[in-house]
Amino acid sequence: MARALRLTIALTISLVLPSAGTLRVVLAAPPGESTRLVPHFTAGDTLRYQIDLRTSTVTQATGPIVDPEGASQLERSVNAVVRLEVIGVEPEATGGARVHLRTTYEKVSASSKSDAFDPQEDAIEKQYRQLEGRSIEFTLEADGSLSEIKGLKDVLADESTAGAVREWLMSLTAGAVLPKQGIAIGEKWSAEKPIEGAPLAGLAWRTESTYLRNEPCLAGAMTKQATAMEATPEKECAVILTKFEMVDRHGSGDPTPPEYLRNSLRTTGKWMGSGESLTSISLRAGMVVSLTQTGSEDLDFTVAAADTPSKIHYVGRVKTQSQITLLPPAAPQP
């Protein structure tokens, strides 16, 4: 159960503007001038972000093999400062580019509080702290997907924690997964992204995003090329509101995922979730300046052995809050 919840948390903190899945653009009003919010990368660019995540989990399990001393309430906080460096840019014939990036975790801290001792939680906190000083290299493809991720498995053995880190990386380059034809103020678009690894098959995140308005960005330059922006009025950001909910696309059949069936298990129940995020993206640089997201999930499902009467029933709620903020450039060293 702990693995399933940690995976859910990793999925929830993602900026749900998926690079894969079905994307549908719906005009809510006659569009004005369209804007393509594509990140403008140049080799040598460096940006620094503050990442803050808080999760609250309440669960209850009943069954023949449930640990009576196991934690039922857990609160976790993760805080990090990451440096994003552009190693190189490869233009493509289609007009896009493959961008090679390096993320270095300058500072990382993690803490948790629960109603019972959980040795697994101590191990996860240690994995997060081990990120400090480590670097991860990856490639941002022209379609907004990530590839050639190097260094992540060397630091994080827990797959769900590694998944959370991958979602952070996607969030920092959110502009790369917006509609390629550009968007106008008042325009809406929707998408769906399947949820992998959940105990119930057919679950997906459905999102609806709206380009709300333009407004002044947060204080601080967006890239090293724009450090002079402090002295100019050109600091506008596009503000995008995304609302998301979990939907069940499986239908009325057996909701047991294949990996559970292979282990002679059956699952039944419900898993629901919803939330929203507000993202500011620089009109000039195409980079995320800030992202605030809240979400909650309610779960009520049973895992049963196919050939015995044994089963475990899980009920719980997961709440998350996350904030990503672009930091002003560091003062030059003498």
Sequence and secondary structure as in RCSB ss.txt:
>XXXX:A:sequence
MARALRLTIALTISLVLPSAGTLRVVLAAPPGESTRLVPHFTAGDTLRYQIDLRTSTVTQATGPIVDPEGASQLE
RSVNAVVRLEVIGVEPEATGGARVHLRTTYEKVSASSKSDAFDPQEDAIEKQYRQLEGRSIEFTLEADGSLSEIK
GLKDVLADESTAGAVREWLMSLTAGAVLPKQGIAIGEKWSAEKPIEGAPLAGLAWRTESTYLRNEPCLAGAMTKQ
ATAMEATPEKECAVILTKFEMVDRHGSGDPTPPEYLRNSLRTTGKWMGSGESLTSISLRAGMVVSLTQTGSEDLD
FTVAAADTPSKIHYVGRVKTQSQITLLPPAAPQP
>XXXX:A:secstr
 HHHHHHHHHHHTS S  SSSEEEEEESS   S B       TT EEEEEEEEEEEEEEEEESTT  TTS SEEE
EEEEEEEEEEEEEEEE TTS EEEEEEEEEEEEEEEEEESS  HHHHHHHHHHHHTTT EEEEEE TTS EEEEE
SHHHH  SHHHHHHHHHHHHHHTGGGGS TT B TTEEEEEEEE  S SSTTEEEEEEEEEEEEEE  SS SSGG
GGGGGGSS  EEEEEEEEEEEEE S SS    HHHHTTTEEEEEEEEEEEEEEEEEETTT  EEEEEEEEEEEEE
EEEEETTSS EEEEEEEEEEEEEEEE        
